[in-house]
Amino acid sequence: MTKLKIKSGDTVKVVAGDHKGSEGKVLKVYKDKNKAIVEGVNMVKKHTKPSAQNPQGGIVEKEAAIHISNLSLLTAKGETTRVGYRMEGDKKVRFSKKSNEVI
């Protein structure tokens, strides 16, 4: 399994695919599938059966997973960057390769 450089809570930009250019916060990362769910991106309509939580049933819009390779991390200034790792003291930190600042 490869190491993923995107964590939940990060702000990312979609750099490839149907939703190219849209930005959002990562809600969940699926390490085994190399996918992530990004807030407001890749919305799909899901038909749900009536249940105890949703007695009406109907069509629900929710985010679908998007592949990690199509996402790029955003810096504090809002520009896309690649992620590197380095040791600061005895802590391993992620840093932006573009601005060299700790994320």
DSSP file with accessible surface (Angstrom, degrees, kcal/mol):
  #  RESIDUE AA STRUCTURE BP1 BP2  ACC     N-H-->O    O-->H-N    N-H-->O    O-->H-N    TCO  KAPPA ALPHA  PHI   PSI    X-CA   Y-CA   Z-CA
    1    1 A M              0   0  181      0, 0.0     2,-0.1     0, 0.0    31,-0.1   0.000 360.0 360.0 360.0 135.5    0.0    0.0    0.0
    2    2 A T        -     0   0   88     29,-0.2     2,-0.4     1,-0.1    32,-0.1  -0.443 360.0-105.1 -83.7 157.9    1.3    3.4   -0.9
    3    3 A K        -     0   0  114     -2,-0.1     2,-0.4     2,-0.0    -1,-0.1  -0.671  33.2-140.9 -81.6 129.1    1.6    6.4    1.5
    4    4 A L        -     0   0   18     -2,-0.4    27,-0.0     1,-0.1    -1,-0.0  -0.754   9.7-160.6 -93.1 138.4   -1.0    9.0    0.8
    5    5 A K  S    S+     0   0   93     -2,-0.4     2,-0.4     2,-0.0    -1,-0.1   0.358  70.6  79.4 -99.5   4.6    0.0   12.6    1.1
    6    6 A I        -     0   0   13     77,-0.0     2,-0.3     4,-0.0    -2,-0.1  -0.947  60.0-172.4-114.5 133.3   -3.6   13.9    1.6
    7    7 A K    >   -     0   0  112     -2,-0.4     3,-1.7     1,-0.0    19,-0.2  -0.804  36.9 -87.1-117.5 163.4   -5.4   13.7    4.9
    8    8 A S  T 3  S+     0   0   76     -2,-0.3    19,-0.2     1,-0.2     3,-0.1  -0.454 115.2  37.7 -69.1 140.9   -9.0   14.4    5.9
    9    9 A G  T 3  S+     0   0   44     17,-2.5    -1,-0.2     1,-0.4    18,-0.1   0.163  88.0 124.5 101.0 -17.4   -9.4   18.1    6.8
   10   10 A D    <   -     0   0   19     -3,-1.7    16,-2.8    15,-0.1     2,-0.5  -0.421  62.7-125.7 -72.0 151.3   -7.0   19.2    4.0
   11   11 A T  E     +A   25   0A  72     63,-0.3    63,-2.3    14,-0.2     2,-0.3  -0.883  39.1 178.6 -96.3 126.0   -8.2   21.7    1.4
   12   12 A V  E     -AB  24  73A   1     12,-2.8    12,-2.0    -2,-0.5     2,-0.4  -0.847  24.9-141.4-128.0 163.2   -7.6   20.4   -2.1
   13   13 A K  E     -AB  23  72A  66     59,-2.7    59,-2.2    -2,-0.3     2,-0.5  -0.971  24.5-122.6-122.4 139.4   -8.2   21.3   -5.7
   14   14 A V  E     + B   0  71A   2      8,-2.8     7,-3.2    -2,-0.4    57,-0.2  -0.722  29.4 178.4 -82.0 122.7   -9.3   18.9   -8.4
   15   15 A V        +     0   0   59     55,-2.7     2,-0.3    -2,-0.5    56,-0.2   0.509  61.3  27.1-105.5  -6.9   -6.7   19.0  -11.2
   16   16 A A  S    S+     0   0   36     54,-0.9     3,-0.3     3,-0.0    -1,-0.2  -0.990  91.3  33.5-151.7 155.8   -8.1   16.3  -13.6
   17   17 A G  S >  S-     0   0   53     -2,-0.3     3,-1.5     1,-0.2    -3,-0.0  -0.417 101.7 -37.5  98.4-170.4  -11.4   14.8  -14.6
   18   18 A D  T 3  S+     0   0  162      1,-0.3    -1,-0.2    -2,-0.1    24,-0.0   0.770 135.5  48.0 -63.6 -28.7  -15.0   16.1  -14.9
   19   19 A H  T >  S+     0   0   64     -3,-0.3     3,-2.0     3,-0.0    -5,-0.3   0.073  79.0 156.5-104.1  25.2  -14.8   18.3  -11.8
   20   20 A K  T <   +     0   0  153     -3,-1.5    -5,-0.2     1,-0.2     3,-0.1  -0.218  63.8  23.1 -55.4 132.6  -11.5   19.9  -12.7
   21   21 A G  T 3  S+     0   0   41     -7,-3.2    -1,-0.2     1,-0.3     2,-0.2   0.133  90.7 121.9  99.1 -19.9  -11.0   23.3  -11.0
   22   22 A S    <   -     0   0   41     -3,-2.0    -8,-2.8    -9,-0.1    -1,-0.3  -0.492  45.0-156.4 -81.8 150.3  -13.3   22.8   -8.1
   23   23 A E  E     +A   13   0A 102    -10,-0.2     2,-0.3    -2,-0.2   -10,-0.2  -0.861  22.5 139.7-122.7 157.4  -12.0   23.0   -4.6
   24   24 A G  E     -A   12   0A  13    -12,-2.0   -12,-2.8    -2,-0.3     2,-0.4  -0.980  48.2 -79.1-178.7 176.2  -13.2   21.7   -1.2
   25   25 A K  E     -A   11   0A 101     -2,-0.3    14,-2.9   -14,-0.2     2,-0.5  -0.749  44.7-115.3 -94.8 139.2  -12.3   20.1    2.1
   26   26 A V  E     -D   38   0B   1    -16,-2.8   -17,-2.5    -2,-0.4    12,-0.2  -0.615  31.7-180.0 -74.8 122.7  -11.4   16.4    2.3
   27   27 A L  E     +     0   0B  75     10,-3.0     2,-0.3    -2,-0.5    -1,-0.2   0.839  65.3   0.7 -90.8 -39.6  -14.1   14.7    4.4
   28   28 A K  E     -D   37   0B 108      9,-1.2     9,-2.8   -21,-0.1     2,-0.4  -0.996  58.3-149.2-152.7 145.3  -12.8   11.1    4.3
   29   29 A V  E     -D   36   0B  36     -2,-0.3     2,-0.8     7,-0.2     7,-0.2  -0.978   5.4-155.0-119.6 129.6   -9.9    9.2    2.8
   30   30 A Y  E  >> -D   35   0B  66      5,-3.3     5,-1.8    -2,-0.4     4,-0.9  -0.872  11.6-175.2-102.5  99.4  -10.1    5.6    1.7
   31   31 A K  T >45S+     0   0  114     -2,-0.8     3,-0.6     1,-0.2   -29,-0.2   0.892  79.9  53.8 -63.2 -40.9   -6.5    4.3    2.0
   32   32 A D  T 345S+     0   0  122      1,-0.2    -1,-0.2     2,-0.1    -2,-0.0   0.828 118.1  35.0 -67.1 -30.5   -7.2    0.9    0.5
   33   33 A K  T 345S-     0   0  130     -3,-0.3    -1,-0.2     2,-0.2    -2,-0.2   0.446 103.1-126.1-100.2  -3.7   -8.9    2.3   -2.6
   34   34 A N  T <<5 +     0   0   47     -4,-0.9    34,-2.5    -3,-0.6    35,-0.3   0.883  70.0 123.8  57.2  40.1   -6.6    5.4   -3.0
   35   35 A K  E   < -DE  30  67B  79     -5,-1.8    -5,-3.3    32,-0.2     2,-0.3  -0.871  43.2-163.3-128.0 161.6   -9.7    7.6   -3.1
   36   36 A A  E     -DE  29  66B   0     30,-2.6    30,-3.0    -2,-0.3     2,-0.5  -0.980  19.6-128.8-141.6 153.2  -11.1   10.5   -1.1
   37   37 A I  E     -D   28   0B  26     -9,-2.8   -10,-3.0    -2,-0.3    -9,-1.2  -0.923  26.3-162.4-103.8 123.8  -14.4   12.2   -0.6
   38   38 A V  E >   -D   26   0B   1     -2,-0.5     3,-1.9    26,-0.5   -12,-0.2  -0.919  28.2-103.8-111.3 134.4  -14.2   16.0   -1.1
   39   39 A E  T 3  S-     0   0   99    -14,-2.9   -14,-0.1    -2,-0.4     3,-0.1  -0.320 100.8  -3.1 -59.0 122.5  -16.9   18.3    0.2
   40   40 A G  T 3  S+     0   0   52      1,-0.2     2,-0.4    -2,-0.1     3,-0.3   0.513 107.8 111.9  77.1   5.6  -19.2   19.5   -2.7
   41   41 A V  S <  S+     0   0    4     -3,-1.9    23,-0.4     1,-0.2    -3,-0.3  -0.897  74.4  10.6-115.8 142.6  -17.3   17.7   -5.4
   42   42 A N  S    S-     0   0   37     -2,-0.4    22,-2.2     1,-0.2     2,-0.2   0.935  79.8-168.7  61.4  50.2  -18.4   14.7   -7.5
   43   43 A M  E     -F   63   0C  74     -3,-0.3     2,-0.3    20,-0.2    20,-0.2  -0.513   5.1-173.5 -73.2 134.3  -22.1   14.9   -6.3
   44   44 A V  E     -F   62   0C  60     18,-3.2    18,-2.5    -2,-0.2     2,-0.6  -0.929  24.9-121.9-127.0 154.1  -24.2   11.9   -7.3
   45   45 A K  E     -F   61   0C 135     -2,-0.3     2,-0.5    16,-0.2    16,-0.2  -0.850  28.0-165.5 -96.6 124.9  -27.9   11.2   -6.9
   46   46 A K  E     -F   60   0C 109     14,-3.7    14,-3.3    -2,-0.6     2,-0.6  -0.947  14.4-139.3-115.0 126.9  -28.6    8.1   -4.9
   47   47 A H  E     -F   59   0C 144     -2,-0.5     2,-0.4    12,-0.2    12,-0.2  -0.747  25.6-164.1 -84.3 122.8  -32.0    6.5   -4.8
   48   48 A T  E     -F   58   0C  43     10,-3.5    10,-1.7    -2,-0.6     3,-0.1  -0.891  14.8-130.7-115.1 141.2  -32.9    5.4   -1.3
   49   49 A K        -     0   0  185     -2,-0.4     8,-0.3     8,-0.2     5,-0.1  -0.520  43.3 -88.9 -76.8 152.2  -35.6    3.0   -0.1
   50   50 A P        +     0   0   91      0, 0.0     2,-0.2     0, 0.0    -1,-0.1  -0.388  60.9 163.9 -60.8 135.7  -37.8    4.1    2.7
   51   51 A S        -     0   0   55      3,-2.3     6,-0.1    -3,-0.1    -3,-0.0  -0.825  53.8 -86.4-141.6-177.3  -36.2    3.1    6.1
   52   52 A A  S    S+     0   0   99     -2,-0.2    -1,-0.0     1,-0.2     0, 0.0   0.904 128.5  41.9 -63.3 -42.3  -36.6    4.0    9.8
   53   53 A Q  S    S+     0   0  173      1,-0.3    -1,-0.2     2,-0.1     0, 0.0   0.856 129.9  28.6 -72.6 -35.3  -34.2    7.0    9.5
   54   54 A N        +     0   0   53     -5,-0.1    -3,-2.3     1,-0.1     3,-0.4  -0.740  68.0 173.3-127.3  82.1  -35.7    8.1    6.2
   55   55 A P  S    S+     0   0  103      0, 0.0    -1,-0.1     0, 0.0    -3,-0.1   0.782  79.4  52.8 -65.3 -23.6  -39.4    7.0    6.1
   56   56 A Q  S    S-     0   0  168      1,-0.2     2,-0.1    -6,-0.1    -2,-0.0   0.843  86.1-167.0 -78.8 -34.8  -40.1    8.9    2.8
   57   57 A G        +     0   0   10     -3,-0.4     2,-0.2    -8,-0.3    -8,-0.2  -0.506  27.6 129.2  75.8-154.8  -37.2    7.4    0.8
   58   58 A G  E     -F   48   0C  39    -10,-1.7   -10,-3.5    -2,-0.1     2,-0.5  -0.678  61.6 -28.2 109.6-159.2  -36.5    9.2   -2.5
   59   59 A I  E     -F   47   0C 102     -2,-0.2     2,-0.4   -12,-0.2   -12,-0.2  -0.873  52.5-169.4-106.9 125.4  -33.4   10.7   -4.2
   60   60 A V  E     -F   46   0C  57    -14,-3.3   -14,-3.7    -2,-0.5     2,-0.5  -0.933  14.3-141.7-115.4 134.8  -30.5   11.9   -2.0
   61   61 A E  E     +F   45   0C 105     -2,-0.4     2,-0.3   -16,-0.2   -16,-0.2  -0.851  34.6 157.1 -95.3 128.0  -27.5   13.9   -3.4
   62   62 A K  E     -F   44   0C 100    -18,-2.5   -18,-3.2    -2,-0.5     2,-0.3  -0.947  43.7 -92.0-145.0 165.1  -24.2   13.0   -1.8
   63   63 A E  E     -F   43   0C  48     -2,-0.3     2,-0.3   -20,-0.2   -20,-0.2  -0.591  34.9-151.7 -79.9 139.0  -20.5   13.2   -2.6
   64   64 A A        -     0   0   27    -22,-2.2   -26,-0.5   -23,-0.4   -23,-0.1  -0.726  30.8 -89.8-103.5 160.7  -18.9   10.2   -4.3
   65   65 A A        -     0   0   30     -2,-0.3     2,-0.3   -28,-0.1   -28,-0.2  -0.326  37.7-158.9 -70.1 148.9  -15.2    9.3   -3.9
   66   66 A I  E     -E   36   0B  15    -30,-3.0   -30,-2.6    -2,-0.0     5,-0.1  -0.967  28.8 -97.2-129.1 144.5  -12.6   10.7   -6.3
   67   67 A H  E >   -E   35   0B  72     -2,-0.3     3,-1.6   -32,-0.2   -32,-0.2  -0.346  24.5-130.2 -68.5 141.9   -9.2    9.3   -7.0
   68   68 A I  G >  S+     0   0   24    -34,-2.5     3,-2.0     1,-0.3    -1,-0.1   0.829 104.8  65.4 -58.8 -34.5   -6.2   10.8   -5.0
   69   69 A S  G 3  S+     0   0   81    -35,-0.3    -1,-0.3     1,-0.3   -34,-0.1   0.720  97.2  56.4 -65.2 -18.6   -4.2   11.3   -8.2
   70   70 A N  G <  S+     0   0   46     -3,-1.6   -55,-2.7   -55,-0.1   -54,-0.9   0.386  97.8  80.3 -91.7   4.3   -6.8   13.8   -9.4
   71   71 A L  E <   -B   14   0A  14     -3,-2.0     2,-0.4   -57,-0.2   -57,-0.2  -0.855  56.1-168.8-114.3 147.3   -6.4   16.0   -6.3
   72   72 A S  E     -B   13   0A  23    -59,-2.2   -59,-2.7    -2,-0.3    10,-0.1  -1.000  26.9-115.9-134.1 136.4   -3.7   18.5   -5.4
   73   73 A L  E     -BC  12  81A   6      8,-0.7     8,-2.0    -2,-0.4     2,-0.4  -0.375  26.3-137.1 -69.1 145.4   -3.2   20.1   -2.0
   74   74 A L  E     - C   0  80A  18    -63,-2.3   -63,-0.3     6,-0.2     6,-0.2  -0.855  10.8-136.6-104.7 141.5   -3.7   23.8   -1.6
   75   75 A T    >   -     0   0   15      4,-2.5     3,-1.5    -2,-0.4    28,-0.0  -0.257  38.5 -91.9 -81.1 179.3   -1.4   26.1    0.4
   76   76 A A  T 3  S+     0   0   97      1,-0.3    -1,-0.1     2,-0.1    -2,-0.0   0.817 129.6  54.6 -62.6 -30.5   -2.6   28.8    2.7
   77   77 A K  T 3  S-     0   0  167      2,-0.1    -1,-0.3     1,-0.0    -3,-0.0   0.549 121.6-108.6 -80.3  -9.5   -2.4   31.3   -0.2
   78   78 A G  S <  S+     0   0   39     -3,-1.5     2,-0.3     1,-0.3    -2,-0.1   0.695  74.4 130.8  92.7  18.9   -4.7   29.0   -2.3
   79   79 A E        -     0   0   76      1,-0.0    -4,-2.5   -66,-0.0    -1,-0.3  -0.829  60.7-107.9-105.9 148.7   -2.1   27.7   -4.8
   80   80 A T  E     +C   74   0A  44     -2,-0.3     2,-0.3    -6,-0.2    -6,-0.2  -0.402  44.7 170.9 -72.3 149.1   -1.6   24.0   -5.6
   81   81 A T  E     -C   73   0A   9     -8,-2.0    -8,-0.7    -2,-0.1     2,-0.2  -0.979  32.5-115.7-152.8 159.0    1.5   22.3   -4.3
   82   82 A R        -     0   0  180     -2,-0.3    15,-2.5   -10,-0.1     2,-0.4  -0.639  36.4-119.2 -92.5 163.0    3.1   18.9   -4.0
   83   83 A V  E     +G   96   0D  11     -2,-0.2     2,-0.3    13,-0.2    13,-0.2  -0.852  29.3 178.6-111.5 135.7    3.8   17.5   -0.5
   84   84 A G  E     -G   95   0D   4     11,-2.6    11,-2.7    -2,-0.4     2,-0.4  -0.837  18.2-135.8-124.3 167.6    7.1   16.6    1.0
   85   85 A Y  E     +G   94   0D  61     -2,-0.3     2,-0.3     9,-0.2     9,-0.2  -0.954  26.1 163.1-123.3 144.2    8.2   15.2    4.4
   86   86 A R  E     -G   93   0D  71      7,-2.0     7,-3.0    -2,-0.4     2,-0.5  -0.978  37.3-107.8-152.3 162.0   11.0   16.3    6.6
   87   87 A M  E     -G   92   0D 119     -2,-0.3     2,-0.5     5,-0.2     5,-0.2  -0.796  24.1-172.7 -94.3 129.1   12.2   16.0   10.2
   88   88 A E  E >  S-G   91   0D  90      3,-3.3     3,-1.7    -2,-0.5     2,-0.5  -0.932  72.2 -46.0-119.5 103.7   11.9   19.1   12.4
   89   89 A G  T 3  S-     0   0   79     -2,-0.5    -2,-0.0     1,-0.2     0, 0.0  -0.635 123.4 -27.9  70.9-120.4   13.6   18.2   15.6
   90   90 A D  T 3  S+     0   0  148     -2,-0.5     2,-0.4    -3,-0.1    -1,-0.2   0.229 121.6  94.6-109.6  14.8   12.2   14.8   16.4
   91   91 A K  E <   -G   88   0D 147     -3,-1.7    -3,-3.3     2,-0.0     2,-0.6  -0.866  67.6-138.5-109.2 138.8    8.9   15.4   14.6
   92   92 A K  E     -G   87   0D 134     -2,-0.4     2,-0.3    -5,-0.2    -5,-0.2  -0.832  31.5-175.7 -91.8 123.7    8.1   14.3   11.0
   93   93 A V  E     -G   86   0D  27     -7,-3.0    -7,-2.0    -2,-0.6     2,-0.3  -0.887  25.3-124.7-123.6 152.6    6.2   17.2    9.3
   94   94 A R  E     -G   85   0D  24      9,-0.4     9,-2.5    -2,-0.3     2,-0.3  -0.748  33.2-174.1 -88.6 142.1    4.5   17.7    5.9
   95   95 A F  E     -GH  84 102D  30    -11,-2.7   -11,-2.6    -2,-0.3     2,-0.4  -0.973  29.2-108.2-138.2 155.9    5.6   20.7    3.9
   96   96 A S  E  >  -G   83   0D   0      5,-2.7     4,-1.9    -2,-0.3   -13,-0.2  -0.664  18.5-153.6 -80.0 126.9    4.7   22.4    0.7
   97   97 A K  T  4 S+     0   0  107    -15,-2.5    -1,-0.1    -2,-0.4   -14,-0.1   0.741  93.5  53.0 -73.9 -20.5    7.3   21.9   -2.0
   98   98 A K  T  4 S+     0   0  120    -16,-0.4    -1,-0.2     1,-0.1   -17,-0.1   0.945 127.3  16.2 -78.6 -48.4    6.3   25.2   -3.6
   99   99 A S  T  4 S-     0   0   37      2,-0.1    -2,-0.2     0, 0.0    -1,-0.1   0.494  92.5-132.0-106.5  -5.5    6.5   27.6   -0.6
  100  100 A N     <  +     0   0   99     -4,-1.9     2,-0.3     1,-0.2    -3,-0.1   0.687  60.7 136.4  64.2  19.7    8.6   25.3    1.7
  101  101 A E        -     0   0   74     -5,-0.2    -5,-2.7     1,-0.1    -1,-0.2  -0.728  61.8-103.3-100.7 150.4    6.2   26.0    4.6
  102  102 A V  B      H   95   0D  67     -2,-0.3    -7,-0.3    -7,-0.2    -1,-0.1  -0.471 360.0 360.0 -71.7 136.1    4.9   23.4    7.0
  103  103 A I              0   0   78     -9,-2.5    -9,-0.4    -2,-0.2    -1,-0.1  -0.763 360.0 360.0 -90.6 360.0    1.4   22.3    6.4
